[in-house]
């Protein structure tokens, strides 16, 4: 009923009467440059702004918060490097914003150049930017006065190690997320006398052993009332608390509200707080779907006009068909068709390069396998035409293909980490055998068990070869070759090559991280 009433208000532009001591916090996270609607009419900056405007008309006290990763993932960032997203977020009048890890993708110089113009309160309690271009741009917390109450907001960021390329945050110091959050929250509660403490985080929802997460922060906290999260793309749906719990008991036995709205701007979080009953945790957590249900008259004309020339460029690239897919492939399946296709492309590319080098008369070894990262696949592929723009958005990072030489034991260790995550992109000649619970038992290559002491030649990307994405052991390599083009250029060349042969895009959907089969074999037969 609450969602229905709110939807009616949003669609009709009606007004709800709200007591002066109520506060509404609207939340977003992980937009990833998804400025337009997706193929299903979900997301989009213009309907998001219409929702925000409607809530601001309906409620007296509204604070708009973003939990990071505003950029990276579509052509808007690929071509314009933030010149679209940053001005639009300013035009949406965000009150509080924090960094995601992808805000670092073009280095600290560009990060600082954009963030110095951000109109919202810029928060980061556990990143120290002293001596870097971003020095002085961020505060650890901000206190908002709402009626007679003081609400403190803290910004908490993810550990950049093995996640952000080192050169992109050089000089920045990371402090432990949970320790910093708890210290700052205690200061806000006890010294600043805040009635409500909110942590805005980009560390991820799920509890992962050895890593900070929103769930772990909630459990270890004493002074945090609400966590507004990002990074893991988790849709914390209040209608399914058994799947994604949103009330977590803290170290003092009190409840902490933990929220996150998924990804790509498909939802706006809606937290309504009765400020007269904070100690009773009278918080109403809902979400508002962002869709194309609005009439054009509801859209912000200033944003529409600003966006028009950029959208024209993006639409023209998105209409250039370069291939055809025989199947739907999703980018979030860590052990499925798209992961397999990515790695099989890597093996084809690596072997093609090795053959080309040998054709010049130089000595170069065969490539044994490919190991790519699923996190580098940012968009799904639908059955049907495949466009240049689609592939540029799917592989948006400035990664380079490399061929490395590395011992089997280091590959096995990286695959052990991958197995715990649910899989990774490995070529068709490799199988990772697990116990069915994510624990690695063995790795086979070309039907034989991988030799820990043998040197293998692996086609991958520099991001993986540097040990990122938690694949730390992959950094123990010797680089044999590096491409001078971005990976996406090679992917599109491969697709065009297939198309010239009349071959569509297709992939084996069967997982390459497989469960051990305990079958007794009669070797006498």
N, C-alpha and C positions, 0 to 999 in steps of 0.2 A: 504493500500500500504506500509506503514512504517513497519507493522508487517511482511508482505510478504518479503520485502527487507531484513529485519533483519534476518528472518528465513533462507533465502537463504545464507546469509553471514555465519550464524552459521553452516549450513549443509556443506558448501563447504570449510569453512576455509578461505574465501576471506577476503579482507581488505577494509575498508572504510576510506577515508581521512577525518580527523576531525581537525578543527582549534584548535590552541594551547589553546585558551581561552574557549573552551568547556569543560564541566565536565560531566561525566556519573557516577551516583550513582546506583549501583546494590544492591538490597535489598532482604532479606529473613526474615522470622519469623515463629515461631511455628513449627519447624521441628518435634519435639516430637519423636526423635529417629527413624524416618522413613528413614532408611539407604537404603533399597531396593525399587524397584518398587512396587506399589500396584497391585491388581489383574487386573487393567485396563491399566497397563503399564505406570502409571503416577508417578511422583516423582522419588526419587533415587538420592543418592549422586554422583554417577559417571556421569550421564548426567548433573547434576548441575555443576559439575566441568568443563565438556566439554563446557557448555554455558559460564561460567565465563572466561575460557581460550580464547574462541573465541572472546568475547567482548574485552578482554584485548589486543588481537592482532589487533582488529579493531579500538580501541580508544586510544588516547594518555593519557588522564587523567581519571582513573577509581578508584573509592573508593567503596569497598565492605563492606556492613553493615548488621549486624544481630540484630533483635529486640527481641531476647529472646525466652525462652522455646525451647531450642535446644534439651533438653532431656525429657525422660519419655513418654512411650506410646507403646514401643515394647520390644521384648525379649532382644534386644541389651542393653537396660538400666536395665531391670529386672535382667539379669545375670551378666553384666559386670560393672554396676554402674558408667558409664561415661568413662570407659577406651577405648571405641570405639569412641564416639562422639567427645570428646575433642581433641584427636590427629588428627582426620580427619579434623576438622575445622581449626586446625593449618596448616594442609597440603593444605587446600584450600586458605590460605593466606588472611583471613579476615583482614580488616583494622580497623574496629570498631565493638565492641560487647557490648551488655548490658544484664543484668539479666532478666530472666522471673521468674515467681513464682515457677515453677517446678525445677529450679536450686537449690531450698532450700529443695527438697524432702528428702534428706538424711542428712540434718542438716548442720550447718555452718562449722564444721570441714572438711567434705568432699567437701563442696563448695569451701572453701579456698584452699584445697589441689589441686583441679583441676584448679582453676582460677589463681593461682600463676604461672602456666605454660602457660597461654593463651598469645599468641604472639600479638594479636590485642590490640588496645587501649581499655581499660576497663572503661566504663563510668557509673556513677550513681551519679546524683546530689542531689537526695532527700532521699538516704539511708545513714545513719551515722553508720559506722561499728566500731567506736572507742571502744576499750576494748573487741572486739570479734576476733576470728581467722582470719577474713577477713579484719582487719584493715590495711589500706595502700594499698589495692589492686585496688581501684577504684578512678578515678578522676571525678570531676563534668562535665568537658568539655574537648575538644581537639580542637585545631585550625590547619587546614590543609592549606598550601600555595599552590595554584593552579595558575600557571602563575603569574600574578601580583595581584591576588585576595586572600583574606583571608576568609576561610569558617570555621565557628564555629559549632561544633557538641555538643549537650547536651544529657545526658542520663537521662531518667525519668522513674521511676518504680511505680508499682501498690501498693496500700495500702494493707499490708499483713493481716490486721485484718479481721478475719472471712473468710480468704482465705487460708493462710499458717498456718499449725499447729504451735502453739505458741513456742513449744520447739525447732522448727527448725530455728527460727530466734531470739532466746533469746539474749538480749543485744543490738540488732540493733534498731536504732531509725528511724522512718519514718517521713518525712516532707512533707507537702502538695504538691501534684504533680504540680498543676497549678501555685500556688504562687512561688514555686521554679523555675519552668521552665521560668516564666516571669521575675523573678529577674535575673536569669542567662543569659537569652537572652538579656536583657537590658544592662547587664555588657559587654557581648560580642560585642554588637552593638556600645555602646557609649565609653567604656573604651578601649576595644581591637580593635576597628575599623574594625570589621568583615563586609565584604561586603554581606555575605550570612549566615543566621543562620538556622540550621537544628536541630530539636528535634527528637531524636530516643527514642521511647516510648514503654512501655509495660503496657498500661492502658486500652486498648480497644477502638474501633472506635465509637460505638454507644453512644449517649447522654442518660445516665441513671440518673434519678433524684437522687441527693445526692451523686453522684460519679463522680470522674474525668474521662474524656474520651477525645479522640483525637478531637472530634467535639467541645466539650466544651472548650478545650485548645485553639483551633484555634479561636473560637469566642471571648475569653477573652484576646488574645495575641495582642501585638503591634509590636514585634520585631522578631517574628518567621516567616520564609518564607516557610519552608517545614516541615511536620511531617511524619516520617516513623514509622508506628505503628505495634503493635502485641497484643496478648492476647485474643482478641475476635474472632479470626479465620475468620475475615471478608475479603472476596475477593472484594476489591474496584476496580471494573471493569470500566476502562475509557470509554468503549463502552455503558455503561448503567448509565449515570450520574444521571438520575432521580431516580434510585434505590439506588445507593451508591454515593452520591455527593463527588467529590474529590477537588473541589474548594470551600472553606468556607470563608466567609467575616469575617475579624477580627474586633477588637474594634475600629480600625482607618479607617474602611471601605475598607481595602485592602485585596486582595485574599491570602489565605494560601492553599498550595497544601497538601492534606491529603491522604496518601497511606497505603495500607496493602495488602498482597499477599495471604490471605486465611490461609491454614494450610498444614502440612505434606510435605512441600517442593514441591508442585505441580506447583508452579510458581516462577519465579524470577522477581522482580520489576525492571524496567528500567526507570530511570529519567535522561533526558539529559537537561543540563542547559547551556544556552548561557551566559557566565559570563560577556560579554560586555553589556548585556541588562537585568541585574538582576532586576533593578527597574521597568522594563516593564513586569516582570514575564514571561520571555521567557523560560518556562519549558515544556519539552515534556515528558509526563508520559505514558508509555506503560508497557506491561508485556510479559514475554517469558515463554510459557508453558514448563515444564520439563517432558519429555517423553522418551521412549526407542527407539526413532527414529535414534539414532546415531549408527554408526558401532562400533564394539569393539575396532578398532584401535584408536578411538577418546578418549577412556577412559584413565585416569591417572593410569599408571601401578604401581606406588608407593602406591596409595590408594588401588588398587585392591589386591596387594600382602599383604598389612597390614590387609585388611579386611578378607582375605580368611579363617583363622582359626576360627574367630568369626562367620562368616557366616555358616561354616560347623556345628557348634554347634546349631545355630539358626534353620537351615534347618532341622536338625535331629529331633528337638522337634516339629517343625511345621508339620512334617509328621505323627505324632502319633495321629490317629483318636480315639476319645473317645465317640462320639455321632453323632446324625444326626438331622438336623433342617428341619422342614417342610416348612419354610417360610424365606423370607428375612426380616431382622430387622435392622433398622438404629440406630446408637448410638446417633444421635443429635436430635431425636424426643423426646421432653420433655413430651409428652402426648400420647405415642403410645406403640407399641408392646414390644420393648426392655425394656423400663422403667417399663412396667407392669410385664414383666418376672422377672426382677431384684427384684422387691418388692415381687412378689409371692414366689420367692426363699427365700427371707428373712423371710416371714411368715412361710413357711415350715420349714426352719432351726430353727427359734425361737421355734416353737411348738414341733419340734423333740427334741430339747434340754430340754425344760420344761418337756416333757414326760420322758426323760431319767433320769432327776434329781428326779422326783417323783418315778420312778421305784426303786431308791435306798432307798426309805423310807423317803426321806426328803420332807418337805413342799415347794411347789413352785407354784406360780400362773399361770393361763393360759395366753398366749400371745394374746393380742387383735388385733394387727395390725402390719404392717411393713411400714417403712418410709426410703427409700434409696435415694441416689442422682444420678441423670442422668449424672452429670459431672464425676462420677467414671467409666462410661462405655466408653472406649476409642476407640473401634473399632466396625464396623458393623458386623452382622452375616448374611452370605449368606445361601440360601437354599442349603442343601446337607451336606457333611461330616463336622464335627466340630472337630478340633484338640486341643491337649493340648497346643501347642504354641499359637494358636488363643485365647484361654481363658486366658492364662497368659498375653497376650498383651491387652486383653479387660479389665481385672481387674488388672492393674499392681501395684497398690499401696499396701503398707504394712498395710492396714486397718484390724482391727479385728471386728468380729461380737460381738455385745453387746445386752443385754436385759435390758431396762431401765424402770423405773416407773416415770410417768410424768403427770401433770395435763392437762386436756383437753384444757384449755385456752392457754397453751404454745404450744400445737400441732396446735391449730387453728391459732395462730399468725404465726407460721412457715409456715403453709399452705397458709396463706395470702401472704407472701413474695413469695412463690413458684408460686402462681397463677399469680402474677404480672410478673413473668419470663416466663410464658407460660406452667407451669406444673412441676411435679416432680414424682418420682417413689413411688407410694402408692399401698398397697395391694388390692386385688379384692373386699374386703368387705367395702372399703371406697370410698366415693364420695365427691368431692369438688365442690360445686355449686357456679357459678360466674354469674355476670350480662352480660357476653359476652364481656366485655372490660377488663377482668383480675381482676376485683374487687370481692373479696370473699363475698358471702352472707351467706352460711352455710356449715357445714361439717356433713356428715352422716356416721355412722359406723353400719354395720349389719342392715341397714334400719331405724335406729333411729338417731335423731340429737345428735351430740356429746355434752356431758355435760361439760361445762367449769370447774366445780369444782371437777369432778370425776378424780380419778387416773386411768390411762391406762398403760398397759404393752406393750411396743413397741420394736420390733426387728429392729435393725438398725446397722450402723457401728460406730465406735468410732469417726470418722471424723464428722459425723452429730451430734452425741451425745454431742460433745464438742462445738456445735453451729457454726460450720464453714459453708461455702458456703452461707453466709448471713442468715442462719437459727438460729439466735442468741438465740431465746427463747428455743430451744431444749436443751440448756445447763442447764436448770433448772430441772434437773432430779436426780434420785437416781439410781445408777447402781446396778442391781441385779445379772448379770452374764457377764463374758467376756471370749471370746475364746482365746486359746493360739496359734491358727494357723491363718495364713493370710486368708482373705476372699476368695481369689481365690482358695485356697486348698479346701475349703468347697463347692464352686461352682462346681469344677470338680468332687468332691465326689458325689454331687447331680446329675450331668449329667451321671456319671457312674452308679449310682443307677437307673436312668430312663432307661438307655440302657440295664441294666441287666434284666429289666422288659419288654423289647421290646417296650418301650415308647419313641417316638422321642420328640425333643424340639419343642414346639409350644407355642403361646401366643395370648391372646385376643388383637386385634389391636385397639379396641375402647377406646377412651379417658376416663379417670377417673376424669378429671377436666371438668365438664359439665356446659353448659349454662342453666340458670333457664328457666323453661317452665311455662308461665302464662296461665293456663287453668282452667276455672271455673268447679268445680266438684259438681255435684248434689248428696249430701250426703243422699237424701231421697230415692235414688234408690239402 
